[in-house]
Amino acid sequence: MKKSVAALKAYQAEQPLAAIKDQYQLETLARLSANESVYGPTPKVKEALAAVTFDRLNYYPDGSAQKLRRAVAQLNQVDPAMLVFGVGADELIQLLTRLALEPGQNIIVSAPTFGEYAIHAQIEQAETKSVAIDASTGHVDFEGILAAVNDQTSMVWLANPNNPTGVLESDPDIQGLLQQLPKSVYLVVDEAYIDFADASDNTVVPLLADYPNLIILRILSKAYGLANLRIGYGMMDVALAQKLNAVRLPYNLSDF
Ligand SMILES: Cc1ncc(COP(=O)(O)O)c(C=O)c1O
């Protein structure tokens, strides 16, 4: 077993809702620790699921998710070939780390932030360098991140808006970081919560054309109320997307 894995503890997944309700005798429960929607998805989702005929269960799903790919490409106005789908953004985080990190390299994260970036770096035997957010404003310390970059840096992770602070960084600040980062360092902007911050105004999707080292993650779990469907995606340079597709499992998403 890798030493890095021997030291790892299993992720503490959320307790089932029913179990928590029973334990605390609750009628309603908003599980804020998971940032789940208490409203659920639009009724159209239930309609679409109710219309599913289960007559293709014996066939493998469409491994390149063509129908979803076309819809998501149109929604974000990107080339469909720039998209990679995963079992939630969780899988994209795992895949990107697997693709990019050699043992002994490092990633840079702003702290505090979503814990999975560091967990996957650890599995790949890489170091995580944490740069504290500005304690008075909650904003990312972009200068600090740039100062932490060295020859071993492979990735910078930026959740925008950040989890757990909710603070949103501006497009010009993120572009400033991209301008100064070495081209060999990937910047992953995790836009898991961008729909809560007016996605079309605040996304860095328009920067994809100019920065092949920029990767953007999106999820359906929170604002779309679909955490149980486990679908997330990444948008990136076409050549990089092809490589990421090469490291993912061929049938990672079910058709239903
Ligand atoms: C910042 C951030 N990125 C990614 C994820 C993972 O989302 P998904 O449900 O798509 O795996 C989460 C989930 O909590 C998150 O908070």
The ligand as a Tripos MOL2 file, in Angstrom:
@<TRIPOS>MOLECULE
LIG
   16    16     1     0     0
SMALL
NO_CHARGES

@<TRIPOS>ATOM
      1 C1        -16.5520   23.4660   -3.5670 C.3       1 LIG1
      2 C2        -17.1190   22.1330   -3.8970 C.ar      1 LIG1
      3 N1        -16.6990   21.5370   -5.0160 N.ar      1 LIG1
      4 C3        -17.1610   20.3280   -5.3780 C.ar      1 LIG1
      5 C4        -18.0920   19.6530   -4.6000 C.ar      1 LIG1
      6 C5        -18.5300   18.2890   -5.0410 C.3       1 LIG1
      7 O1        -19.7540   18.3460   -5.6720 O.3       1 LIG1
      8 P1        -20.4590   17.0810   -6.3240 P.3       1 LIG1
      9 O2        -21.6960   16.8570   -5.5420 O.co2     1 LIG1
     10 O3        -20.7250   17.4410   -7.7500 O.co2     1 LIG1
     11 O4        -19.5110   15.9130   -6.2420 O.co2     1 LIG1
     12 C6        -18.5650   20.2500   -3.4320 C.ar      1 LIG1
     13 C7        -19.5320   19.5400   -2.5830 C.2       1 LIG1
     14 O5        -19.7730   19.8560   -1.4600 O.2       1 LIG1
     15 C8        -18.0580   21.5150   -3.0730 C.ar      1 LIG1
     16 O6        -18.4720   22.1210   -1.9470 O.3       1 LIG1
@<TRIPOS>BOND
     1     1     2 1
     2     2     3 ar
     3     2    15 ar
     4     3     4 ar
     5     4     5 ar
     6     5     6 1
     7     5    12 ar
     8     6     7 1
     9     7     8 1
    10     8     9 2
    11     8    10 1
    12     8    11 1
    13    12    13 1
    14    12    15 ar
    15    13    14 2
    16    15    16 1
@<TRIPOS>SUBSTRUCTURE
     1 LIG1         1 GROUP 0 **** ****
